Amino acid sequence: GWDLYTSDINAIHAAFDDLCTASNGYLSKVRDYGVVYTGNADNTEYSANSEWHIYEYMTRPCPPSITALPKIAITCGIHGNEKMSVYAMYYLLYDLIHNSTQNPVLSFLRSNCIITFLPMCNPYGFMKNPPTRLNENGVNLNRNFPTYNWDTWEDNRTDGNGSEPGGQNYKGTSAGSETETQAVMKFYRNNYDAVLSIDLHTNGANTSS
């Protein structure tokens, strides 16, 4: 069991690791993209010198297919206050591991594709109380990627949300400036062969610690 509404990042990482153990080789933690934030986001549940990583997990059908399988790459929690994206990823994997024999869609996914994912891309925003869309530097990570129009995007805002750190659409000092963004970019470079990319977001009730 896992408390759906937990805001304990350690418990969430442990829950995904427990899924790996229960999966008999179907799910593995395959990469550590390093420390993206050191601190506790003023949340006294954590040590002030805690180090937070971004981890990648990947499924592998058992037994392995003799043909190349399509890969789906998924990122979750890039906005820390959209916690349901993290929880949804957990329960998708839980069902694939524990309930695939009871559902033909789950059975097909388990046998016919590889799923690789980052369950939490913004530890700071997730643990902040109340949780926030932004990272430690007040950057909206989803606006920080080096898109073709990054230099001019949002520059015409007049409400302050895009121009200063802490604004809900602040894109950072330069494209790809944030450690979390860099980790996600490495994830996609490592999975260039994915046929589908999904960035999970939610719009509804937030949960906080």
Secondary structure, 3 states (H helix, E strand, C coil): CCCCCCCCHHHHHHHHHHHHHHCCCCEEEEEEEEEEEECCCCCCCCCCCCEEEEEEEEECCCCCCCCCCCEEEEEECCCCCCCHHHHHHHHHHHHHHHCHHHCHHHHHHHHHCEEEEECCCCHHHHHCCCCCCECCCCCEHHHCCCCCCCCCCCCCCCCCCCCCCCCCCCCCCCCCCCHHHHHHHHHHHHCCCCCEEEEECCCCCCCCC
